[in-house]
Amino acid sequence: MNLNIILQYVFSGITVGSIYAVIAIGFNIIYNTTGIINFAQGEFVMLGGMIAFSFCKVMPLYLAIILAVIITGIIGSLLELIFIRHLKKPSVLQMIVITIGLSIILREIALHVWDEQVRALPFFTGNETSSVNILGANISPQVLWVIGITSLIVIGLTLFFKYTIIGQAMRACSENRNAAGLCGINTKAMVNISFILSAGIGALAGCVVSPLTQTTYDMGTDLAIKGFTVAILGGLGNSSAAVAAGIILGLIEAFSVSIFPSAFQDVITIGILLTILFIRPQGIFRSKQFAALKEF
């Protein structure tokens, strides 16, 4: 295997891993604020791509993406208001079942709205034949968009949680929700904002990756599994570590193609997930929040 092929695998792994990391961050935002593991996260990615595709027919691409992010964020807010808010001390198992049920509902709605056809947004720069040569490896300009926007999401969230009042209130809820409520923080609003953020970030990821991977109504389940694996690998609740864990999983998948058929990628992901759950449920990076895993 020469250096150019190795670099090709590396860029492919980083690209895919970046998307997994964004999905894992969506998991962690909701988990940190509520303790809920939201298995509908993959559907937010799918909705972002599908909604943007519908809008880009009648408006510029950037406006279609902005609207897709806003609408998906509203959907995330409604899911919390209708299905989550009124539950009183639900168990981890109940929440898993509810969020899986929500993912199925969203998938069926998407099937009826957009049918089974594969959709794809236009490339942000160039087209499917465009390429950029980096150290001898030819990659699509869209790959640079994926890596760049993922980096901006991570930096933006870091600044949001560290320097804004709402971000600090959400961090307080993640430390101790009852104590945050006693301090005057509207914990219900913080929970709803966490769903909005998670859904919006997932939608943006779906828009950015759509030109490369294309979008189908049933892609959410696979992405949710990959994102959850990354969240566990990095340590559930640890969004910073999710970036490194996402890249690790992406690189493993990319290089595994040279050894195993591509159909085995999902098997590898599930194998990694089960291994981490059995051997080190707190993840490869230290995490303060993994007690919920013991209830699985």
C-alpha positions as CSV (number, residue, x, y, z in Angstrom):
1,M,0.0,0.0,0.0
2,N,1.6,3.2,-1.1
3,L,1.6,6.6,0.6
4,N,-1.1,8.1,-1.7
5,I,-3.6,5.3,-0.9
6,I,-2.9,5.6,2.8
7,L,-3.6,9.3,2.7
8,Q,-6.8,8.6,0.8
9,Y,-7.9,6.3,3.5
10,V,-6.9,8.8,6.2
11,F,-8.9,11.6,4.6
12,S,-11.9,9.3,4.1
13,G,-11.7,8.2,7.7
14,I,-11.5,11.7,9.0
15,T,-14.4,12.8,6.9
16,V,-16.7,10.0,8.0
17,G,-15.4,10.2,11.6
18,S,-16.2,13.9,11.7
19,I,-19.9,13.2,10.9
20,Y,-20.0,10.4,13.5
21,A,-18.5,12.9,16.0
22,V,-21.2,15.5,15.3
23,I,-23.9,12.9,15.9
24,A,-22.2,11.8,19.1
25,I,-22.1,15.4,20.3
26,G,-25.9,15.5,19.7
27,F,-26.3,12.5,21.9
28,N,-24.1,14.1,24.6
29,I,-25.9,17.5,24.6
30,I,-29.2,15.8,25.4
31,Y,-27.6,13.2,27.8
32,N,-25.7,15.9,29.8
33,T,-28.9,18.0,30.3
34,T,-31.4,15.2,30.8
35,G,-29.7,11.8,31.3
36,I,-31.7,10.7,28.2
37,I,-30.0,8.7,25.4
38,N,-31.8,9.9,22.3
39,F,-31.8,7.2,19.6
40,A,-33.8,9.5,17.3
41,Q,-30.6,11.5,16.7
42,G,-29.9,9.8,13.4
43,E,-33.3,10.9,12.1
44,F,-32.4,14.5,12.7
45,V,-29.4,14.0,10.3
46,M,-31.7,12.5,7.7
47,L,-34.4,15.2,8.1
48,G,-31.7,17.9,7.6
49,G,-30.7,16.5,4.3
50,M,-34.2,15.8,3.1
51,I,-35.7,19.2,4.0
52,A,-32.7,21.1,2.5
53,F,-33.1,19.1,-0.7
54,S,-36.8,20.1,-0.9
55,F,-36.0,23.8,-0.3
56,C,-33.0,24.0,-2.6
57,K,-35.2,23.6,-5.6
58,V,-36.8,27.0,-5.0
59,M,-34.1,29.0,-3.2
60,P,-30.3,29.3,-2.9
61,L,-28.6,26.3,-1.2
62,Y,-27.4,28.3,1.8
63,L,-31.0,29.4,2.6
64,A,-32.3,25.9,2.1
65,I,-29.7,24.6,4.7
66,I,-30.5,27.4,7.2
67,L,-34.3,26.6,6.9
68,A,-33.6,22.9,7.2
69,V,-31.6,23.5,10.4
70,I,-34.3,25.7,11.9
71,I,-37.2,23.4,11.0
72,T,-35.4,20.3,12.3
73,G,-34.6,22.2,15.5
74,I,-38.4,23.0,15.9
75,I,-39.1,19.3,15.3
76,G,-36.7,18.4,18.1
77,S,-38.3,20.9,20.4
78,L,-41.8,19.5,19.7
79,L,-40.6,16.0,20.4
80,E,-39.4,17.0,23.8
81,L,-42.6,19.0,24.5
82,I,-45.0,16.3,23.4
83,F,-43.3,13.0,24.3
84,I,-40.6,13.7,27.0
85,R,-41.6,16.6,29.2
86,H,-44.6,15.1,30.9
87,L,-42.8,11.9,32.0
88,K,-42.1,11.6,35.7
89,K,-38.8,9.9,36.6
90,P,-38.7,7.5,33.6
91,S,-36.2,4.7,33.6
92,V,-33.4,4.4,31.2
93,L,-35.1,1.5,29.5
94,Q,-38.4,3.5,29.1
95,M,-36.5,6.4,27.5
96,I,-34.6,4.1,25.1
97,V,-37.9,2.6,24.0
98,I,-39.6,6.0,23.6
99,T,-36.7,7.5,21.5
100,I,-36.5,4.3,19.3
101,G,-40.2,4.7,18.8
102,L,-39.8,8.3,17.9
103,S,-37.1,7.4,15.4
104,I,-39.5,4.9,13.7
105,I,-42.2,7.5,13.5
106,L,-39.9,10.1,11.9
107,R,-38.7,7.5,9.5
108,E,-42.2,6.5,8.4
109,I,-43.2,10.1,8.0
110,A,-40.1,10.7,5.9
111,L,-41.0,7.7,3.7
112,H,-44.4,9.1,3.0
113,V,-43.2,12.6,2.3
114,W,-40.0,11.8,0.3
115,D,-40.6,8.1,-0.7
116,E,-37.7,5.6,-1.1
117,Q,-35.7,7.6,-3.7
118,V,-32.1,8.6,-2.9
119,R,-31.6,12.4,-2.7
120,A,-28.4,14.5,-2.6
121,L,-27.7,18.1,-2.2
122,P,-25.5,19.9,-4.7
123,F,-21.8,20.0,-3.9
124,F,-21.0,23.2,-2.0
125,T,-17.9,23.7,-4.2
126,G,-17.4,22.2,-7.6
127,N,-19.2,19.0,-8.5
128,E,-18.8,15.2,-8.1
129,T,-15.8,15.2,-10.4
130,S,-13.9,18.0,-8.7
131,S,-10.9,17.1,-6.6
132,V,-8.2,18.8,-4.5
133,N,-4.7,17.3,-4.4
134,I,-3.3,17.2,-0.8
135,L,0.1,15.5,-0.4
136,G,-0.7,13.3,-3.4
137,A,-4.2,12.3,-2.3
138,N,-7.1,13.5,-4.4
139,I,-10.2,14.4,-2.3
140,S,-13.5,16.1,-3.0
141,P,-13.7,19.8,-1.9
142,Q,-16.8,18.7,0.0
143,V,-14.5,16.8,2.3
144,L,-12.9,20.1,3.3
145,W,-16.4,21.5,4.0
146,V,-17.2,18.5,6.2
147,I,-14.0,18.9,8.2
148,G,-14.3,22.7,8.4
149,I,-17.9,22.8,9.5
150,T,-17.4,20.0,12.0
151,S,-14.5,22.0,13.5
152,L,-16.7,25.2,13.7
153,I,-19.5,23.2,15.4
154,V,-17.1,22.0,18.1
155,I,-15.5,25.4,18.6
156,G,-18.9,27.1,18.6
157,L,-20.4,24.7,21.2
158,T,-17.3,25.1,23.4
159,L,-17.7,28.8,23.4
160,F,-21.4,28.6,23.9
161,F,-21.2,26.4,26.9
162,K,-18.4,28.3,28.4
163,Y,-19.3,31.9,27.9
164,T,-23.1,32.3,27.4
165,I,-25.6,32.4,30.2
166,I,-27.8,29.7,28.5
167,G,-24.8,27.5,28.0
168,Q,-23.7,27.9,31.6
169,A,-27.3,27.1,32.8
170,M,-27.3,24.0,30.7
171,R,-23.9,22.9,32.2
172,A,-25.5,23.5,35.7
173,C,-28.4,21.2,34.7
174,S,-25.9,18.6,33.7
175,E,-24.1,18.7,37.0
176,N,-27.2,18.7,39.2
177,R,-30.6,19.3,37.7
178,N,-32.4,19.7,41.0
179,A,-29.8,22.1,42.4
180,A,-30.0,24.1,39.2
181,G,-33.8,24.4,39.6
182,L,-33.3,25.6,43.2
183,C,-31.0,28.3,41.9
184,G,-33.7,29.7,39.7
185,I,-32.8,28.1,36.4
186,N,-35.7,27.0,34.3
187,T,-34.6,23.4,33.8
188,K,-37.5,22.6,31.5
189,A,-36.4,25.3,29.1
190,M,-32.8,24.0,29.3
191,V,-34.0,20.5,28.4
192,N,-36.0,21.9,25.4
193,I,-33.0,23.9,24.3
194,S,-30.8,20.8,24.4
195,F,-33.2,19.1,22.0
196,I,-33.2,22.1,19.7
197,L,-29.4,22.2,19.7
198,S,-29.1,18.5,19.2
199,A,-31.6,18.4,16.3
200,G,-30.2,21.5,14.6
201,I,-26.6,20.2,14.8
202,G,-27.7,16.9,13.4
203,A,-29.5,18.6,10.6
204,L,-26.5,20.6,9.7
205,A,-24.4,17.5,9.6
206,G,-27.0,15.9,7.3
207,C,-26.8,18.8,4.9
208,V,-23.0,18.9,4.8
209,V,-22.6,15.1,4.2
210,S,-25.5,14.8,1.7
211,P,-23.5,15.5,-1.4
212,L,-21.0,12.8,-0.5
213,T,-23.1,10.0,0.9
214,Q,-26.6,11.0,-0.4
215,T,-29.7,11.0,1.7
216,T,-32.4,8.3,2.2
217,Y,-35.3,8.1,4.5
218,D,-33.9,5.1,6.4
219,M,-30.3,6.3,6.9
220,G,-30.9,7.4,10.4
221,T,-30.7,4.1,12.2
222,D,-27.2,3.3,10.9
223,L,-26.0,6.8,11.8
224,A,-27.5,6.6,15.2
225,I,-25.6,3.3,15.9
226,K,-22.4,4.9,14.7
227,G,-22.9,8.1,16.7
228,F,-23.8,6.1,19.8
229,T,-20.7,4.0,19.4
230,V,-18.6,7.1,19.2
231,A,-20.3,8.6,22.2
232,I,-19.6,5.4,24.2
233,L,-16.1,5.2,22.9
234,G,-15.3,8.7,23.9
235,G,-17.1,8.5,27.2
236,L,-20.9,9.2,27.4
237,G,-21.3,12.9,28.1
238,N,-17.8,13.9,27.0
239,S,-18.3,15.9,23.8
240,S,-14.6,16.9,23.5
241,A,-13.5,13.2,23.5
242,A,-16.3,12.4,21.0
243,V,-14.3,14.2,18.3
244,A,-11.2,12.0,18.8
245,A,-13.4,8.9,19.2
246,G,-15.2,9.7,15.9
247,I,-12.0,10.1,14.0
248,I,-10.7,6.8,15.5
249,L,-13.8,4.9,14.4
250,G,-13.7,6.6,11.0
251,L,-10.1,5.6,10.4
252,I,-10.8,2.0,11.6
253,E,-13.7,1.8,9.1
254,A,-11.7,3.3,6.3
255,F,-8.7,1.0,6.7
256,S,-10.8,-2.0,7.3
257,V,-12.0,-1.8,3.6
258,S,-8.5,-2.9,2.5
259,I,-8.9,-6.1,4.6
260,F,-12.6,-6.8,4.7
261,P,-15.5,-6.2,2.3
262,S,-17.3,-2.9,2.9
263,A,-20.4,-4.8,4.1
264,F,-18.5,-5.7,7.2
265,Q,-18.2,-2.1,8.4
266,D,-21.3,-2.3,10.4
267,V,-20.1,-5.5,12.0
268,I,-16.9,-3.8,13.0
269,T,-18.8,-0.9,14.6
270,I,-21.1,-3.2,16.6
271,G,-18.1,-5.2,17.7
272,I,-16.3,-2.1,18.9
273,L,-19.5,-1.0,20.7
274,L,-20.0,-4.3,22.5
275,T,-16.3,-4.5,23.4
276,I,-16.3,-1.1,25.0
277,L,-19.6,-1.8,26.9
278,F,-18.2,-5.0,28.3
279,I,-14.6,-3.9,29.0
280,R,-14.6,-0.2,29.6
281,P,-18.2,1.3,29.7
282,Q,-16.9,4.7,30.8
283,G,-15.1,4.9,27.4
284,I,-11.5,5.1,26.4
285,F,-11.4,8.7,27.8
286,R,-12.3,9.4,31.3
287,S,-16.0,10.3,31.8
288,K,-17.9,11.4,34.9
289,Q,-21.2,10.3,33.5
290,F,-21.6,6.7,32.6
291,A,-23.8,5.3,35.4
292,A,-26.7,5.0,33.1
293,L,-24.9,2.3,31.2
294,K,-25.1,0.0,34.2
295,E,-28.8,0.0,33.8
296,F,-28.8,-1.4,30.2
